[in-house]
């Protein structure tokens, strides 16, 4: 189970560890399974931390921990690289092998990691940054468009209410004029 969190991904799983006390007592190696985490920086497959899970890990990656406990997959957040038209299938698979699965992760990879990936990946990172920036702007535009639609609907309702009120006032003025003429 994994998810991008800042510059790292957490993958929770079981790991067999020797129980030295039980091994000594039994006279042969005895293993038990413990919860472990692999912490990976996308684009840097040389510095992988693999250790027993701590409370800090559980709080740093709560969705991943919950999904692991429930034996569920954590949905990938962002645009999957294989669905992004700016990248070839081979490049997407190369990046996936380096634990980079989304355009958003690619946009955030540090410069040292991108340098180790080879030719063309720095340009891809720049394209990914532009894509993320564009998508962010697009989301803001959609939000403002929705706010504008709601404001327009309220204005239209206000205009209807105003027209109705003006009719009522005109009717009352006629009625008042008719009473004062008598």
N, C-alpha and C positions, 0 to 999 in steps of 0.2 A: 504494500500500500504506500503510495507516495503522493507528495504534493510540493509544489514550489512554495517556499516561504522565505522571502528575502533572497539571499544568495544561496540557499541550501535546500536540499530535498531530504525528507526523512522517509526511510523504508523500514517498517516494523516487521519483525518475523521471529520465529522460534530458532534457537541455536542450541545444539547439544553441548553441554559443559560437564566435564568430569566432576563428580561429587567425591572429593578426596576422602572425606570421613567414611562415606559408604564404601568406597573402593578399598580403603585400609581394612575395614571390618570384613568385607567379603573376600578379600585376597585377590581381587581382579578389578579391572576398571569398571566403574559404574557411572553411567551418565544420566543426567536429567536435563530436560528442556527448560530454557529460560527465555524470557522476552528480551530480544536484542534490537538494536536500531543501527541502520547504516545511514550515515549522514554524508551527503554528496554535494559538492558544488557543481552546478551545471557547467559543462565544458571542461572540467578538471577531473579526469578519472584517476589521477595519480594520488590525490589526497582524500581517501575515503576513510571515514571514522566508522569503526564497527565495534560496538560495546554494548554492555547490558543497559537496558532502558532505565532512565532516571525520572524522577518526578518532574524535573525541568523539561525533559523531552516531551512528556505527556502534556504539559501546559503550553509548550512552544508549538506543538502540532496536535491540538486537541481533536480536530476532525480526522486526522490520519490515525490517531490512536484509537478513537471510537470505531472507525471503520475496520481497523485491524482486529479489535476485540469482537466485532460483530461479523467478522469474515466477509466484509464487503469491499468493493473497490471504491477508492476515492475518485470522484469525477475530476477529470483534468479541467482546470480553469484556463481559459484563453483560446486562442486560435491554434488548432493542431497544425503542425508544420506541413504534414502531407496534404492538408486542405488549402494551403496558402499557394497561390499561383506564382509567386515570385521565386520559388525554390524548386530545384529538380528533385526527383524521387531519391536519387543517390545522395544528394546533400541532406535531405530530410532524414534518411536512414543513418547517415554518418553522425548527424547531430543527436539522433535518438540514442545511438550507441554511447554517446557522451552525456546522456541523461538530460538532453535538451529536447523537450517535446512540443513546446509552444512558441509562437512568434514572440510572445511577451517575455519568455525566458531568454530567447536569443537576444532580444533588445537589451537585456540587463547583464549579459555576460561581461565579466571584467576583461580588460584589454590583454592581460597576460594569457588568459585562457583562449581568447580568440586568436592570438598570435600562434599558439600551439596547434591550432586546427588546420592551418594550411591556407593556400591561396584561395581567394574568393570569399572567405567567410567573414572578413571584416566588412566587405561591401554588403553582404547579406545582413550583418548586424545593423549597419546603417539603414538599410531598407526596412528592417524590422522596426527600428526606432521610429522611422517616418510613418510606417503603417500604424503603430501604436498611437503615435501622436495624432494621426488622422482619425483613427477610430475614436479617440478620446474627444476630439473636436466634433465628430459626427454625433456622438452620444449627447454632447452638450446641445448641439443644434436640435436634436430630436426632443430633448427635455424642454428647450425653449419653445419649440413648435407646439408641444403639448400644452404648455402654460398659455401660449397665445390662443390656442383653440378654446381652452377653458375660459379665458378672459373674454373672448369674442362671444361665446355662448352666454356668459353672464351679462354682457353688454346688450345682446339681442333680447334677452329676457327683460332687462331693465327698460329697454325701449318699448317693448310690448306693454309692460306695466305702466310706463309713463303715458303711452297713448291711451290706455284704458282709463287712467286717472284723469287725463285731459277731457275725455268724453264725459266722465262723471261730473267734472267741474262745469263743463259747458251745459250739461243737463240741469245741474243745480242753479247755474246762473239764469237759465231760461225760466226755470220754475220760480226763482226769486223775482225776476223781472215781471213775470206774469202776476205775481202776488202784489207787487208794489204798484202795478198799473191799475189794479182794481180799486 
